[in-house]
Amino acid sequence: MNPDIRVGGSWHSITRGDIFLGGSWRTLSRGEIYKGGDWHALFNFILPLTVAITPKPVVKNGRFSPVVSGNVTATPTGGAAPFTYAWSVTGGISATSPTNAVTTMSASLADGDTASGTATLTVTDSLGTTATDSTPVTLTNIGPIDIGGHQ
């Protein structure tokens, strides 16, 4: 719940609060009041939505299988839960769970082949706010190892 303030005869919702403290601006996350010897929450601000993909970049080598894959994870901060996830990938790579926070980037590759692309994620919170992040993805099927002429 965000607080309201009356300015010039009209009520306005306060959606964010900043305070100058210790020589720098800091974002407030909530408001409290001290009453009866205890602190009581008055309101919570919804912090701006951001998202981060890990790992960055996604580099995965595989062998003995035509399918090479690597997991990626999205971590949203701020915003209002629940979140929805939409992954898109280029370069012949696919996301096995394109609507989950954790998904697997994969490609079917012949021995010695590489697929390179970009994974882009858009996260939407329950208020319709969006945040995006992207990472390069490189998947390589290195094939069998030749040791002294034997595979």
CYANA upper distance limits for C-alpha pairs under 8 A (distance plus 0.5 A):
  1 MET  CA     43 PHE  CA      6.08
  1 MET  CA     44 ASN  CA      6.54
  1 MET  CA     45 PHE  CA      7.79
  2 ASN  CA     13 SER  CA      7.01
  2 ASN  CA     14 ILE  CA      6.49
  2 ASN  CA     15 THR  CA      6.47
  2 ASN  CA     43 PHE  CA      6.30
  2 ASN  CA     44 ASN  CA      6.82
  2 ASN  CA     45 PHE  CA      6.57
  3 PRO  CA     13 SER  CA      6.43
  3 PRO  CA     14 ILE  CA      6.08
  3 PRO  CA     15 THR  CA      8.19
  3 PRO  CA     43 PHE  CA      6.94
  4 ASP  CA     11 TRP  CA      6.78
  4 ASP  CA     12 HIS  CA      5.87
  4 ASP  CA     13 SER  CA      4.79
  4 ASP  CA     14 ILE  CA      6.18
  5 ILE  CA     11 TRP  CA      6.05
  5 ILE  CA     12 HIS  CA      5.84
  5 ILE  CA     13 SER  CA      6.87
  5 ILE  CA     14 ILE  CA      7.43
  6 ARG  CA     10 SER  CA      5.90
  6 ARG  CA     11 TRP  CA      4.84
  6 ARG  CA     12 HIS  CA      6.70
  7 VAL  CA     11 TRP  CA      6.78
  7 VAL  CA     12 HIS  CA      7.67
 15 THR  CA     45 PHE  CA      6.70
 15 THR  CA     46 ILE  CA      7.62
 16 ARG  CA     27 THR  CA      8.12
 16 ARG  CA     28 LEU  CA      7.77
 16 ARG  CA     45 PHE  CA      6.52
 16 ARG  CA     46 ILE  CA      7.90
 16 ARG  CA     47 LEU  CA      7.94
 17 GLY  CA     27 THR  CA      6.41
 17 GLY  CA     28 LEU  CA      5.70
 17 GLY  CA     29 SER  CA      8.13
 17 GLY  CA     45 PHE  CA      8.12
 18 ASP  CA     25 TRP  CA      6.86
 18 ASP  CA     26 ARG  CA      5.98
 18 ASP  CA     27 THR  CA      4.93
 18 ASP  CA     28 LEU  CA      6.06
 19 ILE  CA     25 TRP  CA      6.04
 19 ILE  CA     26 ARG  CA      5.90
 19 ILE  CA     27 THR  CA      7.01
 19 ILE  CA     28 LEU  CA      7.54
 20 PHE  CA     24 SER  CA      5.98
 20 PHE  CA     25 TRP  CA      4.88
 20 PHE  CA     26 ARG  CA      6.79
 21 LEU  CA     25 TRP  CA      6.73
 21 LEU  CA     26 ARG  CA      7.41
 28 LEU  CA     45 PHE  CA      7.71
 29 SER  CA     44 ASN  CA      6.37
 29 SER  CA     45 PHE  CA      5.54
 29 SER  CA     46 ILE  CA      7.59
 29 SER  CA     47 LEU  CA      7.31
 30 ARG  CA     41 ALA  CA      7.86
 30 ARG  CA     42 LEU  CA      8.01
 30 ARG  CA     43 PHE  CA      6.04
 30 ARG  CA     44 ASN  CA      4.54
 30 ARG  CA     45 PHE  CA      5.95
 31 GLY  CA     41 ALA  CA      6.58
 31 GLY  CA     42 LEU  CA      5.88
 31 GLY  CA     43 PHE  CA      5.76
 31 GLY  CA     44 ASN  CA      6.85
 32 GLU  CA     39 TRP  CA      6.75
 32 GLU  CA     40 HIS  CA      5.83
 32 GLU  CA     41 ALA  CA      4.85
 32 GLU  CA     42 LEU  CA      5.58
 32 GLU  CA     43 PHE  CA      7.63
 33 ILE  CA     39 TRP  CA      6.05
 33 ILE  CA     40 HIS  CA      5.80
 33 ILE  CA     41 ALA  CA      7.04
 33 ILE  CA     42 LEU  CA      7.22
 34 TYR  CA     38 ASP  CA      6.06
 34 TYR  CA     39 TRP  CA      4.92
 34 TYR  CA     40 HIS  CA      6.79
 35 LYS  CA     39 TRP  CA      6.82
 35 LYS  CA     40 HIS  CA      7.63
 46 ILE  CA     78 GLY  CA      6.97
 46 ILE  CA     79 GLY  CA      6.29
 46 ILE  CA     80 ALA  CA      7.14
 47 LEU  CA     78 GLY  CA      5.07
 47 LEU  CA     79 GLY  CA      6.22
 48 PRO  CA     77 THR  CA      8.35
 48 PRO  CA     78 GLY  CA      5.68
 48 PRO  CA     79 GLY  CA      6.07
 49 LEU  CA     76 PRO  CA      7.45
 49 LEU  CA     77 THR  CA      6.28
 49 LEU  CA     78 GLY  CA      4.96
 49 LEU  CA     79 GLY  CA      4.78
 49 LEU  CA     80 ALA  CA      8.46
 49 LEU  CA    125 ASP  CA      8.27
 49 LEU  CA    129 THR  CA      7.61
 49 LEU  CA    130 THR  CA      7.54
 49 LEU  CA    131 ALA  CA      6.71
 50 THR  CA     76 PRO  CA      6.15
 50 THR  CA     77 THR  CA      5.87
 50 THR  CA     78 GLY  CA      6.92
 50 THR  CA     79 GLY  CA      8.12
 50 THR  CA    131 ALA  CA      5.95
 50 THR  CA    132 THR  CA      7.98
 51 VAL  CA     74 ALA  CA      7.06
 51 VAL  CA     75 THR  CA      5.99
 51 VAL  CA     76 PRO  CA      4.67
 51 VAL  CA     77 THR  CA      6.68
 51 VAL  CA    123 VAL  CA      7.65
 51 VAL  CA    131 ALA  CA      6.64
 51 VAL  CA    132 THR  CA      6.93
 51 VAL  CA    133 ASP  CA      6.90
 52 ALA  CA     74 ALA  CA      6.18
 52 ALA  CA     75 THR  CA      5.79
 52 ALA  CA     76 PRO  CA      6.99
 52 ALA  CA    133 ASP  CA      6.69
 53 ILE  CA     72 VAL  CA      7.24
 53 ILE  CA     73 THR  CA      6.10
 53 ILE  CA     74 ALA  CA      5.13
 53 ILE  CA     75 THR  CA      6.99
 53 ILE  CA    133 ASP  CA      7.10
 53 ILE  CA    134 SER  CA      7.52
 53 ILE  CA    135 THR  CA      7.73
 54 THR  CA     72 VAL  CA      6.21
 54 THR  CA     73 THR  CA      5.85
 54 THR  CA     74 ALA  CA      7.13
 55 PRO  CA     72 VAL  CA      6.69
 55 PRO  CA     73 THR  CA      7.84
 56 LYS  CA    135 THR  CA      6.33
 56 LYS  CA    136 PRO  CA      7.69
 57 PRO  CA    135 THR  CA      6.05
 57 PRO  CA    136 PRO  CA      5.69
 57 PRO  CA    137 VAL  CA      6.63
 58 VAL  CA     70 GLY  CA      7.49
 58 VAL  CA     72 VAL  CA      7.99
 58 VAL  CA    135 THR  CA      7.60
 58 VAL  CA    136 PRO  CA      6.74
 58 VAL  CA    137 VAL  CA      5.14
 58 VAL  CA    138 THR  CA      6.69
 58 VAL  CA    139 LEU  CA      8.48
 59 VAL  CA     70 GLY  CA      8.00
 59 VAL  CA    137 VAL  CA      6.49
 59 VAL  CA    138 THR  CA      5.37
 59 VAL  CA    139 LEU  CA      6.45
 60 LYS  CA     68 VAL  CA      7.74
 60 LYS  CA     69 SER  CA      7.19
 60 LYS  CA     70 GLY  CA      6.45
 60 LYS  CA    138 THR  CA      7.00
 60 LYS  CA    139 LEU  CA      5.52
 60 LYS  CA    140 THR  CA      6.89
 61 ASN  CA     68 VAL  CA      7.41
 61 ASN  CA    139 LEU  CA      6.49
 61 ASN  CA    140 THR  CA      5.33
 61 ASN  CA    141 ASN  CA      6.33
 61 ASN  CA    142 ILE  CA      6.87
 62 GLY  CA     67 VAL  CA      8.33
 62 GLY  CA     68 VAL  CA      5.87
 62 GLY  CA     69 SER  CA      8.20
 62 GLY  CA    139 LEU  CA      8.35
 62 GLY  CA    140 THR  CA      6.77
 62 GLY  CA    141 ASN  CA      5.35
 62 GLY  CA    142 ILE  CA      6.53
 62 GLY  CA    143 GLY  CA      7.79
 63 ARG  CA     68 VAL  CA      8.21
 63 ARG  CA    111 ASP  CA      8.04
 63 ARG  CA    141 ASN  CA      5.86
 63 ARG  CA    142 ILE  CA      6.02
 63 ARG  CA    143 GLY  CA      5.13
 63 ARG  CA    144 PRO  CA      6.71
 64 PHE  CA    143 GLY  CA      6.45
 64 PHE  CA    144 PRO  CA      6.88
 65 SER  CA    141 ASN  CA      8.25
 66 PRO  CA    107 ALA  CA      8.45
 66 PRO  CA    108 SER  CA      5.52
 66 PRO  CA    109 LEU  CA      5.38
 66 PRO  CA    110 ALA  CA      6.20
 66 PRO  CA    111 ASP  CA      7.83
 66 PRO  CA    141 ASN  CA      7.50
 67 VAL  CA    106 SER  CA      7.10
 67 VAL  CA    107 ALA  CA      6.04
 67 VAL  CA    108 SER  CA      4.76
 67 VAL  CA    109 LEU  CA      6.57
 67 VAL  CA    141 ASN  CA      8.34
 68 VAL  CA    106 SER  CA      6.02
 68 VAL  CA    107 ALA  CA      6.08
 68 VAL  CA    108 SER  CA      6.90
 68 VAL  CA    109 LEU  CA      7.56
 68 VAL  CA    139 LEU  CA      6.73
 68 VAL  CA    140 THR  CA      7.29
 68 VAL  CA    141 ASN  CA      6.87
 69 SER  CA    104 THR  CA      6.85
 69 SER  CA    105 MET  CA      5.90
 69 SER  CA    106 SER  CA      4.59
 69 SER  CA    107 ALA  CA      7.11
 69 SER  CA    139 LEU  CA      7.41
 70 GLY  CA    104 THR  CA      6.01
 70 GLY  CA    105 MET  CA      5.87
 70 GLY  CA    106 SER  CA      7.08
 70 GLY  CA    139 LEU  CA      8.42
 71 ASN  CA    102 VAL  CA      7.53
 71 ASN  CA    103 THR  CA      6.29
 71 ASN  CA    104 THR  CA      4.82
 71 ASN  CA    105 MET  CA      6.69
 72 VAL  CA    102 VAL  CA      6.29
 72 VAL  CA    103 THR  CA      6.15
 72 VAL  CA    104 THR  CA      6.68
 72 VAL  CA    105 MET  CA      7.83
 73 THR  CA    101 ALA  CA      6.32
 73 THR  CA    102 VAL  CA      4.93
 73 THR  CA    103 THR  CA      7.12
 74 ALA  CA    101 ALA  CA      5.55
 74 ALA  CA    102 VAL  CA      6.81
 74 ALA  CA    121 LEU  CA      8.46
 75 THR  CA    101 ALA  CA      7.81
 76 PRO  CA    123 VAL  CA      8.05
 79 GLY  CA    125 ASP  CA      6.47
 79 GLY  CA    126 SER  CA      8.48
 79 GLY  CA    127 LEU  CA      8.41
 79 GLY  CA    129 THR  CA      7.85
 80 ALA  CA    125 ASP  CA      5.96
 80 ALA  CA    126 SER  CA      6.15
 80 ALA  CA    127 LEU  CA      7.11
 81 ALA  CA    125 ASP  CA      6.28
 81 ALA  CA    126 SER  CA      6.27
 82 PRO  CA    125 ASP  CA      6.53
 82 PRO  CA    126 SER  CA      6.18
 83 PHE  CA    123 VAL  CA      7.00
 83 PHE  CA    124 THR  CA      6.05
 83 PHE  CA    125 ASP  CA      4.99
 83 PHE  CA    126 SER  CA      6.78
 84 THR  CA     99 THR  CA      7.32
 84 THR  CA    100 ASN  CA      8.04
 84 THR  CA    123 VAL  CA      6.15
 84 THR  CA    124 THR  CA      5.75
 84 THR  CA    125 ASP  CA      7.01
 85 TYR  CA     98 PRO  CA      7.66
 85 TYR  CA     99 THR  CA      5.24
 85 TYR  CA    100 ASN  CA      6.17
 85 TYR  CA    101 ALA  CA      6.73
 85 TYR  CA    121 LEU  CA      7.43
 85 TYR  CA    122 THR  CA      6.51
 85 TYR  CA    123 VAL  CA      5.28
 85 TYR  CA    124 THR  CA      7.19
 86 ALA  CA     98 PRO  CA      6.19
 86 ALA  CA     99 THR  CA      5.59
 86 ALA  CA    100 ASN  CA      8.10
 86 ALA  CA    121 LEU  CA      6.14
 86 ALA  CA    122 THR  CA      5.75
 86 ALA  CA    123 VAL  CA      6.99
 87 TRP  CA     95 ALA  CA      7.41
 87 TRP  CA     98 PRO  CA      5.33
 87 TRP  CA     99 THR  CA      7.11
 87 TRP  CA    119 ALA  CA      7.33
 87 TRP  CA    120 THR  CA      6.23
 87 TRP  CA    121 LEU  CA      5.00
 87 TRP  CA    122 THR  CA      7.09
 88 SER  CA     94 SER  CA      8.36
 88 SER  CA     95 ALA  CA      7.69
 88 SER  CA     98 PRO  CA      7.68
 88 SER  CA    119 ALA  CA      6.27
 88 SER  CA    120 THR  CA      5.80
 88 SER  CA    121 LEU  CA      6.96
 89 VAL  CA     93 ILE  CA      6.56
 89 VAL  CA     94 SER  CA      6.49
 89 VAL  CA     95 ALA  CA      7.30
 89 VAL  CA    117 GLY  CA      7.22
 89 VAL  CA    118 THR  CA      6.09
 89 VAL  CA    119 ALA  CA      4.90
 89 VAL  CA    120 THR  CA      6.79
 90 THR  CA     94 SER  CA      8.23
 90 THR  CA    116 SER  CA      8.33
 90 THR  CA    117 GLY  CA      5.29
 90 THR  CA    118 THR  CA      5.92
 90 THR  CA    119 ALA  CA      7.24
 91 GLY  CA    115 ALA  CA      6.65
 91 GLY  CA    116 SER  CA      5.89
 91 GLY  CA    117 GLY  CA      4.74
 91 GLY  CA    118 THR  CA      7.67
 92 GLY  CA    107 ALA  CA      7.18
 92 GLY  CA    115 ALA  CA      6.96
 92 GLY  CA    116 SER  CA      8.18
 92 GLY  CA    117 GLY  CA      7.89
 93 ILE  CA    105 MET  CA      6.92
 93 ILE  CA    106 SER  CA      6.08
 93 ILE  CA    107 ALA  CA      5.47
 93 ILE  CA    115 ALA  CA      7.30
 93 ILE  CA    116 SER  CA      8.08
 93 ILE  CA    117 GLY  CA      7.44
 94 SER  CA    105 MET  CA      6.05
 94 SER  CA    106 SER  CA      5.94
 94 SER  CA    107 ALA  CA      6.94
 95 ALA  CA    103 THR  CA      6.73
 95 ALA  CA    104 THR  CA      6.03
 95 ALA  CA    105 MET  CA      5.17
 95 ALA  CA    106 SER  CA      7.01
 96 THR  CA    103 THR  CA      6.57
 96 THR  CA    104 THR  CA      5.87
 96 THR  CA    105 MET  CA      7.00
 96 THR  CA    106 SER  CA      7.80
 97 SER  CA    102 VAL  CA      7.92
 97 SER  CA    103 THR  CA      5.44
 97 SER  CA    104 THR  CA      7.21
 98 PRO  CA    103 THR  CA      7.04
105 MET  CA    137 VAL  CA      8.50
106 SER  CA    139 LEU  CA      7.99
107 ALA  CA    115 ALA  CA      7.56
107 ALA  CA    139 LEU  CA      7.63
109 LEU  CA    113 ASP  CA      6.17
109 LEU  CA    114 THR  CA      7.47
109 LEU  CA    115 ALA  CA      8.19
109 LEU  CA    140 THR  CA      7.90
109 LEU  CA    141 ASN  CA      6.50
110 ALA  CA    141 ASN  CA      7.05
110 ALA  CA    143 GLY  CA      8.36
111 ASP  CA    141 ASN  CA      5.79
111 ASP  CA    142 ILE  CA      6.34
111 ASP  CA    143 GLY  CA      4.95
111 ASP  CA    144 PRO  CA      8.22
112 GLY  CA    140 THR  CA      7.46
112 GLY  CA    141 ASN  CA      5.91
112 GLY  CA    142 ILE  CA      5.42
112 GLY  CA    143 GLY  CA      6.39
113 ASP  CA    140 THR  CA      6.38
113 ASP  CA    141 ASN  CA      6.17
113 ASP  CA    142 ILE  CA      7.77
114 THR  CA    138 THR  CA      7.49
114 THR  CA    139 LEU  CA      6.13
114 THR  CA    140 THR  CA      4.75
114 THR  CA    141 ASN  CA      6.97
115 ALA  CA    138 THR  CA      6.29
115 ALA  CA    139 LEU  CA      5.77
115 ALA  CA    140 THR  CA      6.94
116 SER  CA    136 PRO  CA      7.97
116 SER  CA    137 VAL  CA      6.13
116 SER  CA    138 THR  CA      4.90
116 SER  CA    139 LEU  CA      6.94
117 GLY  CA    136 PRO  CA      6.45
117 GLY  CA    137 VAL  CA      5.75
117 GLY  CA    138 THR  CA      7.08
118 THR  CA    134 SER  CA      7.23
118 THR  CA    135 THR  CA      6.19
118 THR  CA    136 PRO  CA      4.98
118 THR  CA    137 VAL  CA      5.98
119 ALA  CA    134 SER  CA      5.93
119 ALA  CA    135 THR  CA      5.92
119 ALA  CA    136 PRO  CA      6.80
119 ALA  CA    137 VAL  CA      7.05
120 THR  CA    132 THR  CA      7.60
120 THR  CA    133 ASP  CA      6.38
120 THR  CA    134 SER  CA      4.67
120 THR  CA    135 THR  CA      7.17
121 LEU  CA    132 THR  CA      5.95
121 LEU  CA    133 ASP  CA      5.98
121 LEU  CA    134 SER  CA      6.59
122 THR  CA    130 THR  CA      7.04
122 THR  CA    131 ALA  CA      6.20
122 THR  CA    132 THR  CA      4.94
122 THR  CA    133 ASP  CA      7.38
123 VAL  CA    130 THR  CA      5.96
123 VAL  CA    131 ALA  CA      5.85
123 VAL  CA    132 THR  CA      6.80
124 THR  CA    128 GLY  CA      6.24
124 THR  CA    129 THR  CA      6.00
124 THR  CA    130 THR  CA      4.92
124 THR  CA    131 ALA  CA      7.21
125 ASP  CA    129 THR  CA      6.01
125 ASP  CA    130 THR  CA      7.10
144 PRO  CA    151 GLN  CA      6.83
145 ILE  CA    151 GLN  CA      6.51
146 ASP  CA    150 HIS  CA      5.96
146 ASP  CA    151 GLN  CA      5.27
147 ILE  CA    151 GLN  CA      6.94
